[in-house]
C-alpha cells in the first residue's frame, strides 16, 4: 500500500513565510520579557530591606538601630500583629512601618493594644486607609514631595533637630493640643497626638529620615533618634505577608496589589488602545491606478489567491471562480451578456447542452461557499470540467451547422424543338 503524496498548492504557506509573518511579534514579545526581567531585578535590588532595622542597604534602617543601641535603646524586630501587640507595654515605643498594608482587623487590634499601653506609637507613612484607624481624629491629606523643611512647632524634638527632610503624606487633626510640625501648604508632615495613660502617637508623612543614605543629612538623625529613643525599648513592626492575622480582614484581591501595578496596568491599557487605533486607521477609499510594471497573469492570480487564503475568504474566491465561468459560458449557450449571472436564464441554457440534471448545474454555478480549502479546490476543478464540456459541445454543434451539403445533380432540360 503506497502512501499518498502530499500536494503543496500555491496557497500553502511555507516555513519561511510563516517565520517572516511572526518574527516581528516574537521579537517584540522577547524585548518585553527581557525588559520586564531587567526592571524586576533592578527594583528588587533597590527595595530589598525597605525600613528593615537589620538591613544595611540604602533603604534599610540599620544605622538608626545601631545609633539607638549606642544610646542604650534596645530594638526588637517583629513581623506579626500578635508579636507587636504582645510587646506593647508602658515605657515602650512601637514603630509601625507601612501601616497601609495592614487589614482593618489588624488595625483595630493594634489600636486597642497600643492605646492602653501608655507608650509611644510611631506611624511611618500612614495614608487614608490607616491614619484614622490607628490615630482617631486624624485625616491624611494629599501627599507632597519630600524636601528640607523647618519645624515651625513647639515640639522639643523638632526644635532641637532643626531642619529635616520630610514630606509625603500630610495630616489634618481636630485635636487642639496636637503638635503640627514641618508644614507644607499649611498642613504638617509630622504630627504628634497625645493619648491616654501618658502615651502619644507620632505620624511621619515619609520614612526618609530613617533610611541609611538619608540619616546624615540635615537634622534627620537627631529627629529620628529623639522620636524613637524616648523609651528604653523600641518594637520595630514591619508587616509581612506571612502574618496569619492578615487573613482576618475583608480586603479584596485588588487591595493586595501594590499601587505601582495599578499604574502599570493603566499604562498598558492606554498603549493597547493606541495600538488598536493605529492598526485600525482608515486612509480613505481605494483608488485604482496603472501598474508601473507588467505582471504576469499567473503571478497576479497566485498573489490574489494568497490574499484570499490569508483572510480565509473562501466565499469571495468561490464567487470569483463562478462569476468568471458564468461570463464565459453565457455566449456559448446563447445567453446574452446582461443575463450571464441570472439563475433563471443561465441554468436552463447550460442544462440543455448537457445530460446532467439541472439541480447539479444550479448548485455548481450559484451554490453556497465551500466549507474548507479542499472543497474550494474541488469546486474549481468541477467548474473547469463544466466549461470544457460546454466548449466541446458548442464546437461540435458549430461544425455540424457549418458543414456544406452535397451538390444536387444538374437538371437536364428538354431541348427537343
Long-range contacts (C-beta under 8 A, 24 or more apart in sequence): 9-377, 10-302, 10-305, 10-306, 11-305, 11-306, 11-308, 11-309, 11-373, 13-309, 51-97, 51-98, 51-124, 51-207, 51-210, 51-211, 51-238, 52-77, 52-238, 53-77, 53-236, 55-212, 56-212, 57-212, 58-211, 58-212, 58-213, 59-211, 59-212, 59-213, 60-211, 60-212, 61-210, 61-211, 61-212, 61-236, 62-212, 63-212, 63-215, 64-210, 64-215, 64-221, 64-224, 64-225, 64-228, 65-236, 67-215, 67-221, 67-225, 68-225, 68-228, 68-229, 68-234, 71-225, 71-229, 72-232, 73-228, 73-229, 73-231, 73-232, 73-233, 73-234, 74-232, 74-233, 74-234, 75-234, 75-236, 76-233, 76-234, 76-235, 76-236, 77-236, 77-238, 78-235, 78-236, 78-237, 78-238, 79-237, 79-238, 79-239, 79-240, 79-242, 79-243, 80-240, 80-242, 80-243, 80-244, 80-245, 81-106, 81-109, 81-110, 81-237, 81-239, 81-243, 81-245, 81-246, 82-245, 83-237, 84-110, 84-113, 84-235, 84-237, 85-109, 85-110, 85-113, 85-114, 87-235, 88-113, 88-114, 88-117, 88-119, 88-235, 89-117, 89-119, 90-117, 90-118, 90-119, 90-197, 91-118, 91-119, 91-231, 91-232, 91-233, 92-117, 92-119, 92-120, 92-231, 92-233, 92-234, 92-235, 93-119, 93-120, 93-121, 93-122, 93-228, 93-229, 93-230, 93-231, 93-233, 93-234, 93-235, 94-119, 94-120, 94-121, 94-122, 94-234, 94-235, 94-237, 95-122, 95-124, 95-228, 95-234, 95-235, 95-236, 95-237, 96-121, 96-122, 96-123, 96-124, 96-126, 96-134, 96-237, 96-239, 97-124, 97-125, 97-207, 97-236, 97-237, 97-238, 97-239, 98-124, 98-125, 98-238, 98-239, 99-123, 99-124, 99-125, 99-126, 99-130, 99-131, 99-134, 99-239, 100-125, 100-126, 100-127, 100-129, 100-130, 101-239, 102-130, 102-239, 102-246, 103-245, 103-246, 103-248, 103-249, 103-250, 103-251, 104-133, 104-249, 104-250, 104-251, 105-245, 105-248, 105-249, 106-239, 106-243, 106-245, 106-246, 106-248, 106-249, 107-133, 107-134, 108-133, 109-245, 110-134, 111-136, 114-199, 114-201, 115-195, 115-196, 115-199, 116-196, 116-197, 117-197, 117-199, 118-196, 118-197, 118-198, 118-199, 119-199, 119-231, 120-199, 120-200, 120-201, 120-202, 120-230, 120-231, 121-195, 121-199, 121-200, 121-201, 121-202, 122-201, 122-202, 122-204, 122-227, 122-228, 123-201, 123-202, 123-203, 123-204, 124-204, 124-207, 124-210, 125-168, 125-169, 125-204, 125-205, 125-206, 125-207, 126-169, 126-203, 127-169, 131-169, 131-171, 131-203, 134-201, 135-193, 135-201, 135-203, 137-173, 137-174, 137-175, 137-193, 138-171, 138-172, 138-173, 138-191, 138-193, 138-203, 139-171, 139-172, 139-173, 140-169, 140-170, 140-171, 141-169, 141-170, 141-171, 141-172, 141-187, 142-170, 143-167, 143-168, 143-169, 143-170, 143-205, 144-168, 144-170, 144-184, 144-185, 144-189, 144-205, 146-206, 146-208, 147-184, 148-218, 149-182, 149-183, 149-184, 149-189, 150-182, 151-181, 151-182, 152-181, 152-182, 152-183, 153-179, 153-180, 153-181, 153-182, 153-188, 154-179, 155-179, 155-181, 155-190, 155-192, 156-226, 157-223, 157-226, 157-227, 158-182, 158-190, 158-223, 160-222, 160-226, 161-219, 161-220, 161-222, 161-223, 161-226, 162-218, 162-219, 162-222, 163-218, 163-219, 164-209, 164-218, 164-219, 164-220, 164-222, 164-223, 165-208, 165-209, 165-214, 165-217, 165-218, 165-220, 166-190, 166-204, 166-205, 166-206, 166-208, 166-209, 167-205, 167-206, 167-208, 168-204, 168-205, 168-206, 168-207, 168-208, 169-203, 169-205, 169-206, 170-205, 171-203, 171-205, 202-227, 309-373, 314-369, 314-370, 314-371, 314-372, 314-373, 314-375, 314-376, 315-369, 317-376, 318-369, 318-370, 318-376, 318-379, 319-369, 321-379, 321-380, 321-383, 322-364, 322-365, 322-366, 322-379, 322-383, 325-365, 325-383, 325-386, 325-387, 326-365, 328-387, 329-365, 329-386, 329-387, 329-390, 332-390, 332-391, 332-394, 333-390, 333-394, 350-386, 350-390, 353-390, 353-393, 353-394, 354-386, 354-389, 354-390, 354-393, 361-386
